[in-house]
């Protein structure tokens, strides 16, 4: 009699535990699929996609990449593309940014499809900008007219007149979104 009670108790709980033991396989498959989805782009060649990136930057930020050293994909903290040692020209002005890193944060739907990329945000790190004094106002209007998210970290501006540098502004951090919106 006591053996029958133990068998009934264990059989009822056994079905309950079996359900959770099968769920662990579903979680393992789901986690592996997400991990592969994020890791596989690491092996793609983004140098061939430069035309798509240029058209994206041209439409949304009025930038054009003139020169670059390499384009890398990073997974953390969010999926992003890093363009190393880039020379970026502003479309409307003759101003040229020389940056060590341009970080383009991607949405999950844009990781594999760079033809129809939509902007999330861009960070320009360790940038240098050479300007004449007459063009400084145009650059200021350019920064204020940006509708998409852009962030400058360690921007150095060198002002010149008649091709002679006379004023340097170093280590500028500026952003047009978030808590530090339009603060320099």
C-alpha positions as CSV (number, residue, x, y, z in Angstrom):
1,X,0.0,0.0,0.0
2,X,2.7,2.4,0.9
3,X,4.7,1.5,-2.2
4,X,1.6,2.3,-4.4
5,X,1.4,5.8,-2.8
6,X,5.1,6.5,-3.4
7,X,4.7,5.3,-7.0
8,X,1.7,7.6,-7.6
9,X,3.5,10.6,-6.1
10,X,6.7,10.0,-8.1
11,X,4.8,9.5,-11.3
12,X,2.9,12.7,-11.0
13,X,6.0,14.7,-10.2
14,X,8.0,12.9,-12.9
15,X,5.7,14.2,-15.6
16,X,6.1,17.7,-14.2
17,X,9.9,17.4,-14.2
18,X,10.1,15.8,-17.6
19,X,8.4,18.9,-19.0
20,X,11.1,21.1,-17.6
21,X,13.9,18.8,-18.8
22,X,12.6,19.1,-22.3
23,X,12.4,22.8,-22.1
24,X,16.1,23.1,-21.4
25,X,16.8,21.7,-24.9
26,X,14.6,24.4,-26.4
27,X,16.5,27.1,-24.4
28,X,19.8,25.7,-25.6
29,X,18.7,25.7,-29.2
30,X,17.3,29.2,-28.9
31,X,20.5,30.6,-27.2
32,X,22.7,28.9,-29.8
33,X,20.7,30.4,-32.7
34,X,20.9,33.9,-31.2
35,X,24.6,33.5,-30.6
36,X,25.3,32.4,-34.2
37,X,23.1,35.3,-35.5
38,X,25.4,37.8,-33.7
39,X,28.7,36.1,-34.3
40,X,28.6,35.2,-38.0
41,X,28.9,38.8,-39.3
42,X,32.3,38.9,-37.6
43,X,33.6,36.8,-40.6
44,X,32.0,39.0,-43.3
45,X,34.1,41.4,-45.4
46,X,32.6,44.9,-44.9
47,X,35.2,46.6,-47.1
48,X,33.0,45.5,-50.1
49,X,30.0,47.2,-48.5
50,X,31.6,50.7,-48.4
51,X,29.3,52.0,-51.2
52,X,26.3,51.1,-49.0
53,X,27.8,52.7,-46.0
54,X,28.7,55.8,-47.9
55,X,25.2,56.2,-49.3
56,X,23.8,55.7,-45.7
57,X,26.1,58.3,-44.3
58,X,25.4,60.6,-47.2
59,X,21.7,60.5,-46.9
60,X,21.4,60.6,-43.1
61,X,24.4,62.6,-41.9
62,X,25.8,64.4,-45.0
63,X,29.1,62.6,-44.7
64,X,31.3,60.8,-47.2
65,X,34.2,58.5,-46.3
66,X,37.2,59.4,-48.4
67,X,39.8,57.1,-46.9
68,X,39.7,54.4,-44.2
69,X,42.1,51.7,-42.9
70,X,39.6,48.9,-42.0
71,X,36.0,48.2,-41.2
72,X,35.3,45.8,-38.3
73,X,32.2,44.3,-36.8
74,X,31.8,44.2,-33.0
75,X,29.2,42.4,-31.0
76,X,29.4,44.2,-27.6
77,X,27.9,46.3,-26.1
78,X,25.5,46.4,-29.1
79,X,26.2,45.2,-32.7
80,X,28.2,47.9,-34.4
81,X,30.6,48.6,-37.2
82,X,33.9,50.4,-36.5
83,X,35.7,52.2,-39.2
84,X,39.3,52.8,-38.2
85,X,41.4,55.8,-39.2
86,X,38.8,57.3,-41.4
87,X,38.8,60.6,-43.3
88,X,35.3,61.9,-43.6
89,X,34.2,64.9,-45.7
90,X,31.1,66.9,-45.0
91,X,29.0,66.9,-48.1
92,X,27.9,70.6,-48.0
93,X,31.2,72.0,-46.8
94,X,34.9,71.5,-47.5
95,X,35.5,70.5,-43.9
96,X,37.2,67.2,-43.3
97,X,37.1,65.1,-40.2
98,X,40.1,62.9,-39.5
99,X,38.9,60.3,-36.9
100,X,40.5,57.3,-35.3
101,X,37.2,55.5,-34.9
102,X,33.7,55.9,-36.4
103,X,31.3,53.7,-34.6
104,X,28.0,53.0,-36.4
105,X,25.5,51.3,-34.1
106,X,23.2,48.9,-36.1
107,X,19.7,47.7,-35.4
108,X,19.3,43.9,-35.3
109,X,17.5,43.9,-38.6
110,X,20.4,45.7,-40.3
111,X,23.2,43.3,-39.3
112,X,23.1,41.3,-42.5
113,X,21.3,43.8,-44.8
114,X,23.4,46.9,-45.2
115,X,21.6,48.0,-48.4
116,X,18.6,49.4,-46.5
117,X,20.4,50.4,-43.3
118,X,18.6,52.8,-40.9
119,X,20.5,54.9,-38.5
120,X,20.6,54.3,-34.8
121,X,23.5,56.5,-33.8
122,X,27.1,57.3,-34.7
123,X,30.0,58.0,-32.5
124,X,33.1,59.8,-33.8
125,X,36.1,59.2,-31.4
126,X,39.4,61.1,-31.4
127,X,38.5,63.4,-34.3
128,X,40.5,66.4,-35.7
129,X,38.8,69.1,-37.7
130,X,40.7,71.8,-39.5
131,X,38.6,74.9,-40.3
132,X,39.1,78.4,-41.5
133,X,37.4,81.0,-39.3
134,X,34.9,81.9,-42.0
135,X,33.6,78.3,-42.1
136,X,33.2,78.0,-38.3
137,X,29.6,79.3,-38.4
138,X,28.7,76.8,-41.1
139,X,29.9,73.9,-39.1
140,X,28.0,75.2,-36.1
141,X,24.8,75.2,-38.1
142,X,25.7,71.7,-39.5
143,X,25.9,70.3,-35.9
144,X,22.6,71.9,-34.9
145,X,20.7,70.8,-38.0
146,X,21.5,67.1,-37.5
147,X,18.3,65.2,-36.9
148,X,19.9,61.8,-36.4
149,X,21.9,60.8,-33.3
150,X,25.5,61.7,-33.5
151,X,28.1,61.9,-30.7
152,X,31.6,63.4,-30.8
153,X,34.2,62.3,-28.2
154,X,37.5,64.1,-28.0
155,X,37.0,66.4,-31.0
156,X,39.9,68.8,-31.6
157,X,39.1,71.8,-33.7
158,X,42.0,73.8,-35.3
159,X,41.0,77.3,-36.5
160,X,43.1,78.9,-39.1
161,X,43.2,82.1,-41.2
162,X,45.2,82.3,-44.4
163,X,46.4,78.7,-43.9
164,X,48.0,79.6,-40.5
165,X,46.6,77.9,-37.4
166,X,46.0,80.4,-34.6
167,X,43.4,78.9,-32.3
168,X,43.0,75.3,-31.0
169,X,40.0,73.8,-29.1
170,X,40.8,70.4,-27.7
171,X,38.9,67.5,-26.1
172,X,35.3,68.6,-27.0
173,X,32.6,66.2,-26.2
174,X,29.3,67.0,-28.0
175,X,26.1,65.1,-28.5
176,X,22.7,65.8,-30.0
177,X,20.7,63.2,-28.0
178,X,20.4,62.0,-24.5
179,X,21.2,63.8,-21.2
180,X,24.0,65.8,-22.8
181,X,21.9,67.0,-25.7
182,X,23.5,70.1,-27.3
183,X,26.0,70.5,-24.5
184,X,29.6,71.0,-25.2
